[in-house]
Amino acid sequence: MINRDRLVKEFLELTGIDSLSKKERRMADALKARLKAMGYEPWEDDAGKRIGGEAGNIICTVKGTKNVPAVMFAAHMDTVGPGTGKKAVVDGDMIRSDGSTVLGGDDVSGIVCILEALRTIKEKGIEHGDIQVVFTVAEEGGLYGAKNLDYSRIYAKYGFVMDSNGPIGTVAVKAPSQDKIFVTVEGKSAHAGLSPEKGVDAIRIAASAISGMKLGRIDHETTANIGVIKGGRETNIVCDRVEIMGEARSRDERKLEEQTRHMRERFEQAAAEFGGKIDFRAERLYPSFNIPDDAPIMDILRKAAEDAGVPLVTEETGGGSDTNIFNGKGIQSVDVSTGMQKVHSTEECISISDMVKAAGFVVSIIRSVS
């Protein structure tokens, strides 16, 4: 049913387009042209202007012939770096990066699965309800496109975000909230050789705070990390300022609040002990989501998996995606695997057979909405 050659050709064409976060203009134009060629009317919102990017999110509504709930299929247009001058290499059933950049299958694989599914249902005359396609910008590093999507144009009840890994039929039904943490530690400078006792060492405060902090895997649904530390000017100056960035995540909102509070308290205690000051700020980047097994979207997925001949596998993830934002906006949504492998690395690859199966799964989802 899925046109394998056409899907591969489109994947190679689209991965060849540079599309780093907030620099998605060429990709957006290419996708709008493809949707128009199918006879649809894609629309671009003003998210690009809101976030300082080149392009906005693309929204396209495909009107259906069945009176069933509208569904949304989404993927993001941007890639991480190194992502300039990408060259895909076809190696039998695998498509790989040439080793100098990422491949871009995250998330071109999701895009081509959606586009190929739309062509298939049109060519095969498959009846369906309304389908809304959303291609977002700047997902990587902040979910900025989804956060600034024009939701006044979205009326879909269920969302399927083609942006995950694992065997085809794998869907993420639970994901964490994340707090991004910004800390400034202020001490007092002094000459490190002549009068170190007159200084207050901001590095020592930071080290004391972090050394007594619960980090890494806290429990099965909670993690925390200190990722960036900047400070100091010269070796002969007692450091008076350190800037720190970290994060905490949990699929349990209460546990997330507890972990973030714990990290704040460690910095406060260390600053008080050594006579310094801290400025601690936590920013909630996205909400968690938890789709129960008896949710209506799960009935659709079970029927679709049977129709597509793939096992439905539900999983809990530790990462965030546009799916978190969509659920937060009241669109019951799950992450769906496209088979991508080793993403965010120069070893990124994907199986052609998996992409064909994933596109077929999209068609089955469309057919299974009732």
N, C-alpha and C positions, 0 to 999 in steps of 0.2 A: 504493500500500500504506500509506504514512504519511498520517495524517489531518492535513492542513496547517492547517485552521481550528482544530482542537483544540490543535495544537502552539502556534500563535500565541497563542491565548487563554491558555494556561497560561504561556507566556513573559511575557506582559504582566502577568498576575496575580502571578507570582513576582518579577519585577523591581520591582513596586510595593511589595514588602516590604523595609523597611530591615533590613540584615543585615551590619553592619560586623563586623570581626573581634572575636570574643569576645562579640558581642551578637546571636547567631543564634537566640535562643529562638523568635521568631515563625516564622522560616523552618523551623526543625526541626519545629515543630508542624504546619506546613502540609504538609511532605513526609511526615511520618508519617501524617497523615490521608489523603493521596493513596494511599500504599502500602496502607493498611488498606482503602480503598475498592476496591482491586483484589483484595482477599482475602488479602493477605499480612500477615505479623507483623513489622513493623520493631522493632528494639531499639536503645536509646540507651545508649552506654557512659558511663563517668565522666570522660571527658577534660575536660569543662567544669570539674569540681571541681579537677582536676589543674593546669589552666592559669589558673584564676581567671576563667572565662567563664560565660556564661549557659546554654549547652547543650553536650551531648556529641556525638560522632560517631553517625551513624545507620548501622546494619548491618541488611540485610534479605536473607535467603536465599530464593531462588525455586527450589524443588525441580524437577528435570527428569525427563524420561521416557527419556533416552538415557544409556547408560553411556559417557560421555566425560569428559575432565578438566573440572573446575569452572573457571569464569572469573569474574573480578571486573570490574565497571564502576564507576568512581569519578568524583566531581566534588566541588568544595568549595562550601560554603554561604555563605561570607563574601565581601564586596567591600571594595575600598579606598575611601577618601574622595576627593572629597566624595560621600557615598553616602546622605545623609538626604533624604527627600522626593523620590525619583527619579520622573521622569515620562518614560515612553517615548513616542516619536512615530513612528507608522507612516507611511512615505513611499514608497508603491508597494511594491516588493519589499524595501525597507530599513526596519529599525527603528533609530531613533537616540535618543540622549539629547536632552533639550530644551536642552542646552548649559549647564545650571547644575550638573549632577552627572554622575557616571559613569552609564552605562546599567545596568550590572550583568550584562551578558551574560557577563562573566567572573565567576562561572562558571554563571549560570543557563542559558546555552545548553547546557552539558554536562548539567545536571540534567534539562532537558526532553527532550533527545535520549534519555537513558536511560529516563525515564518513558514516553515515547511508544513506544519500542521494546518495553518490557514489555507495554504494552497491545496493541500490534500482534501480537506472537507469541501472545498469549492469544486475541485475536479471530480470528486466522487459523489457529489450531490448529497452529502451527509446533513441531515436535518439537525438543527442546533438552536439554542437560545442565544440571547445577546452575549457577545464576547467583547470584553474590553482589553486592549493590549496597552501595556505601559512599559516604555523603555526609559529608565531613569539615568540621570547624570550623577557623577560624583558620589557613588556609593562607597567606594573604597576610602577608608579613613574617616568617615563621618556621616554617611547616609544622608548627605545634604540634599540630593535630589528628591528622595522620598519625603524628607521633612518639609520641602517647599513645593511639593506637587499640588496642582490645582484640584483639590478634592471636590470642588463643586461640579466637576465633570465626571466624577466616578460614582456610579450607582451599583456596581457589582456587589453581590452579597458574599461571594467567596473568592479567595485569591490563591493562585498557585505561582510561587516565585521560583523560576527555573535557575537556581543558583546554589547548588549543593553537590556534594560528592557521594561516593558509595555506589553499590549496585543499583541498577535501574529499578525503580519501585521504592527506593528509600526516601522517606519524607521526615523532616525534622518537625516535631510537634511541640517541642518545649525548648525555650532558649532564654538566656539570662538578661537581666538589666545590667547596665554598666554605669558606674560613676567614674569619671575622669577626674583625677586629683592633681591640683596645682598647689605647691607649697613654696613659700619664700622664707628662708631662715635668715634672720639678721643677728649678727654679732657685733664686734667692735674691733677695728683694725689697730694694730700696734706693730712696732718693729720686732720681728721674730728673734733677733739676736740680742738687742739691747734691752728691751722691756716686754717680753712676751706675756708677763703676768698682768700687764695693763690691757691686754686684748681679750676679746671673747670670741673663741674659734667657732665660726658657723659650721665648718666641716665636722668638727667634733660633736656638735649638737645633732647634726644630721645623722652622723654615724651611730651615735647612741640611740637615737630614735629608731632607726631602721634595724639595728641589731636586735632590738627587743620586740620587733614587730612580727606578727603572724603573716607570712607571705607564701606564695606558691599555691599548692592545692590545700585549701582549708578543709573542705569536705567534698562530697561527691557532686555538689552543685554550686560551690563557692570557690573563687580564686582571687588572688591579689598579687600585684606586682609593682615594683619600683623600676621604672624603665629609663629615666633620664635624670642625670645629676650634673649641674653646671655650677662652677664656683672657683674663686681664687684668681689672683693676679700674678703674684710673684712668690718665690719661696721664702723671701725675707719679710713677708707681710702676713700677719695673722689674718686669716680669711674672715671678712666681715659680712659676706653674703653668699648664700647658696640657693639655687633654684632647682626644684625637684618636680618631676611629673611621674605620676603613677596611675594605677587603676584598681578598681575592685569590681568583681562581677558575681552575680548569684541568680539562680533561677527562683530563689525565695527572696522576696522584697525585704522581709524582716531581717534576714541574714545579711543582705547587702547593707542595710542601714547600720547594723551592728559592726560590720567589718570597717566601713568608712569611719564610724565613730571611734573605733579602736585605733585606726591609723592617725586620726586627728589627736587623740589623747596621748599617743606615744610622742608626737612632735611637741605637744604642749608640755609634757612632763620633762622632756629633755631640755627644752628651752628654759624652763623654770630652774632646773638643776644647775645649768651653766651660766645663767644670767643673760640669755638672749631673748629674742622675740620671734614669733612666727606669724605668717599670714597663710591660712589654710582655706582653700576653696575647692568644693566638690561640685562637679557639673554632671547631672543625669543625662547621659547621651541618648538613651533609648529605654523603653519599658520592656519588661519580660513578656513572654506569652506562653500559654499552656493550653493546648487543644486537647480536650478530653476525648476518650475513645468513643463516646456516644454522641459526639458533635456531628451535625449534619454533613460537614465537609468530609468526615471520615467515611460516611456511607458512600459518598461519591467516589472516594479513592478506592474503597474496597471493590466496588463494581468495576471501576476502571482497570484495576490491577487484574481482575479476573478476565476482563475483556481483552487486555493486552497480553495476557499470559505471563505476567511477571509477579513475583512475590511482593506483597506490600510489607515493607519493613519500617517501623516507626522508631525514631531515635530522639534522644535529648542531646542538644549541642551546647558547647560553651562559647560559641561565637554569636555576634550580632549581625543582622542583615536588614535589608528593606522590609523583610517580613515582620520584624519587630514593630516598625513604624506603621505598617498597614494594619496590624492587629490593634495597635493603639488608637487607630482611627476608626475602629469598629468593623473592619473588613476581616472576617475570619480567614486566616491565611496560613499556609504551610510552605516550608522550603522543600523543593523537589530536586532530586539528583539528576544531573545530565551526564554523569560518569567522569567528570573532570578529575584529574590526578595531579598531585605535586604542585598545586597552585601556589602562586606568589613565589615561584622559584624559576630559575633558568632551565630546570628539568621538567617543566610542565608538559603534560601530554594528555591525550584523550583517545579512546577507542572509537573508530568510525561506527562499529557495530553498536556500541553503547548509545551513541548519538541517534542512530536510527531507531533504536528501541525507545529512547526518551521522547523522540518526536511522535512515535506511535502511541506512547503513553499519554501525551498531550491530546491526541485525537480521541483516545478512549475516555479521557476525563470529560472532554466536550460531549461525547455521546452519552455519558453516564449521568449527566445532570437531569434531574427530574423533579 
